[in-house]
Structures are given as C-alpha cells and as structure tokens.
Amino acid sequence: MRIPKHVGIIPDGNRRWALNNGLSKEKGYNKGLDPGIQLFRLCKDTGVNEVTYYGFTMDNTKRPINQIKSFTKACIDAVEMINNEDASLLVIGDTSSPMFPKELIPYTERRTIGNGGIRVNFLVNYGWTWDLGSSSGATSQKDLHKVLKSNDVSMVDLIIRWGGRRRLSGFLPVQSVYSDFYVIEDYWPDFKDEHFYEALKWYDKQDITLGG
C-alpha cells in the first residue's frame, strides 16, 4: 500500500458531538484528546513521515468565551501529550495575538522530543491570511513557500476531515494545493482506527499526478 508522506487532520464535529450527547458545546473539545494521540500512534506505526493537526483558527476565536477557553486548553493538553512521545514537534500560529496560548510559545521553534522521528505540527490560532501575509512579490509556488510563516511544513498528500463537512476551512492553503481530501461523516470524538485505515485504502487508489 502506498502510504502518504504527510497527513493533514481536521478534527471537526466536537460541538455537534457534545450536543448529541446532552452536553454543552464546550464539553466536546476535551473528548478529542484521546483520538488525537491514538491517531498520532497510528500514523507513526504505518510509516507516515509528517502529520499536521488543525487546532484552532483565528476565526474560531470569535466564538463564545467558554468555547474559546475549552478549545485552547484542549490544544495545550494535546501538545503536552505529544511532548511525552518520540517526535519532532512544532506549533504554528500568530503568537503576537493574546489569543495564542503562552504555554505553547516554547514549541513555536521545532524541537526534538524523545528520540525524535515523525514530524508533528499543530496549527494554533492559525489563519491562512496570516500565513500568507508576507508573500507579497512571490512569483511562483517555490517562491511563495519560502516566505510562508508555515515554511517548515511540507506539502500535504492526504487531508482527512471528520464531521462530514466538505471544506478545507483555510487549512495550509499552499501545502494543500494537490492534497487528496477524504471526508469522514463521524464526529471527531467518535474516532475509530478504521477511519484512518479506510482513508489510507482510499488514498492508495487515487491517481497522483500533481497536475502533470
């Protein structure tokens, strides 16, 4: 089976999961932590070289304060969970904003955790316009990638989105230009190993031409 080198993860549906389970919306974010570490280990075991998690966006910070506090804490906890694994870890987002959690500042320079290995990126207080903000004057995809704030992130081969939505929501617009996009109807807190394996099977059948 052809394994994608870089997998992007959009873990959507936390709030809808909470409502379906009789909880307030902010209660859903914490339920995404165990799936996150479980998926990390599956990526590592199957030979994926890099994985990027979509934590929260600058647009997400327009939500009610109780939700903001909840998803911010979930991102902090998720990064700290990966910090106990073997990985090469990086957090990417607008650190100049008060919405960026100060606890994650030390991770905004890539660091080797444990024995290193699989590259893990978290997008936290991320915005695609922020990422592209310094790209004025770039004349090619190669030039654009050089000036991206996310320039330490490689091209994404496969993006998997939970929660049934068919949109990228601003996820790494340059790195995802040729990504294959797989949608899972189940909400992120209902993650199952089979979701990942089915996505890999689907990806293995795609015709990868990169426009050629």
Order of alpha helices (4+ residues) and beta strands (2+ residues): beta-alpha-alpha-beta-alpha-beta-beta-beta-alpha-alpha-beta-beta-alpha
